[in-house]
Amino acid sequence: MNWLNSEAFTLFGQHIKWSDMIGNVIGLIGLAFGWRRSIWSWPVQFLSGVILFAAFATAHLSGSAGKQVVVMIVAVYGWWQWNRGKGQAQDGGIAVRFATWRERAVMAGAAAVGTVAVALLFKAYPTLSWDPWPDAYIFVGTIVAMYAQARGMVEFWFAWLLVDLVGVPLNFANGFAFSGFVYVLYGALVLWGLRDWWQRSREAGQPVLEGAPA
């Protein structure tokens, strides 16, 4: 497995590692599957988590490595949740919707409290992270985004956008340049996916006229 952490090539003066590149490309594919509301989004994200865990663990970025463990756990939950909800939409796919105001408040509150708690943990144990606050923000934000995806909430895309805002500069600063480049691509895919899920949620909420085929 040592070759995974070796240098693949140099891009714009940045050293690209095989593990960083492969893990993030697979993660990008998983997000694309999420846009298509395909249940294969979850095993693909799980595989991405396995590879990125190896990358971050060998770089002694314990916080980022720990995030990948949580990503894998949430991926299993998402697989289970989408299996339960499959077929709810009229087209046979996963039904998507906007979160209620209560759900939004709970997720925002959990994100804020979780970020503070994880950042304080990282500060108490400096070996866990080089950048406690942004690392904690991405750690918790990723969990919130994946949870919202598992529940079929359109807000899942907004959560990913917020993670992107910090993820791009943090990955470049920590030497994971390919992660930084991929996060930029994530931003474009997130906007595209947001538009698609937004439209589908509005269509799902429209009443069917009496006498018209459902």
Secondary structure in CASP SS format (residue, H / E / C, confidence):
PFRMAT SS
TARGET T0000
AUTHOR 0000-0000-0000
METHOD secondary structure of the structure
MODEL  1
M C 1.00
N H 1.00
W H 1.00
L H 1.00
N H 1.00
S C 1.00
E E 1.00
A E 1.00
F E 1.00
T E 1.00
L E 1.00
F C 1.00
G C 1.00
Q E 1.00
H E 1.00
I E 1.00
K E 1.00
W H 1.00
S H 1.00
D H 1.00
M H 1.00
I H 1.00
G H 1.00
N H 1.00
V H 1.00
I H 1.00
G H 1.00
L H 1.00
I H 1.00
G H 1.00
L H 1.00
A H 1.00
F H 1.00
G H 1.00
W H 1.00
R C 1.00
R C 1.00
S C 1.00
I C 1.00
W C 1.00
S H 1.00
W H 1.00
P H 1.00
V H 1.00
Q H 1.00
F H 1.00
L H 1.00
S H 1.00
G H 1.00
V H 1.00
I H 1.00
L H 1.00
F H 1.00
A H 1.00
A H 1.00
F H 1.00
A H 1.00
T H 1.00
A C 1.00
H C 1.00
L C 1.00
S H 1.00
G H 1.00
S H 1.00
A H 1.00
G H 1.00
K H 1.00
Q H 1.00
V H 1.00
V H 1.00
V H 1.00
M H 1.00
I H 1.00
V H 1.00
A H 1.00
V H 1.00
Y H 1.00
G H 1.00
W H 1.00
W H 1.00
Q H 1.00
W H 1.00
N H 1.00
R H 1.00
G H 1.00
K C 1.00
G C 1.00
Q C 1.00
A C 1.00
Q C 1.00
D C 1.00
G C 1.00
G C 1.00
I C 1.00
A C 1.00
V C 1.00
R E 1.00
F C 1.00
A C 1.00
T C 1.00
W H 1.00
R H 1.00
E H 1.00
R H 1.00
A H 1.00
V H 1.00
M H 1.00
A H 1.00
G H 1.00
A H 1.00
A H 1.00
A H 1.00
V H 1.00
G H 1.00
T H 1.00
V H 1.00
A H 1.00
V H 1.00
A H 1.00
L H 1.00
L H 1.00
F H 1.00
K H 1.00
A H 1.00
Y C 1.00
P H 1.00
T H 1.00
L H 1.00
S C 1.00
W C 1.00
D C 1.00
P H 1.00
W H 1.00
P H 1.00
D H 1.00
A H 1.00
Y H 1.00
I H 1.00
F H 1.00
V H 1.00
G H 1.00
T H 1.00
I H 1.00
V H 1.00
A H 1.00
M H 1.00
Y H 1.00
A H 1.00
Q H 1.00
A H 1.00
R C 1.00
G C 1.00
M E 1.00
V C 1.00
E H 1.00
F H 1.00
W H 1.00
F H 1.00
A H 1.00
W H 1.00
L H 1.00
L H 1.00
V H 1.00
D H 1.00
L H 1.00
V H 1.00
G H 1.00
V H 1.00
P H 1.00
L H 1.00
N H 1.00
F H 1.00
A H 1.00
N C 1.00
G C 1.00
F C 1.00
A H 1.00
F H 1.00
S H 1.00
G H 1.00
F H 1.00
V H 1.00
Y H 1.00
V H 1.00
L H 1.00
Y H 1.00
G H 1.00
A H 1.00
L H 1.00
V H 1.00
L H 1.00
W H 1.00
G H 1.00
L H 1.00
R H 1.00
D H 1.00
W H 1.00
W H 1.00
Q H 1.00
R H 1.00
S H 1.00
R H 1.00
E H 1.00
A H 1.00
G H 1.00
Q C 1.00
P C 1.00
V C 1.00
L C 1.00
E C 1.00
G C 1.00
A C 1.00
P C 1.00
A C 1.00
END
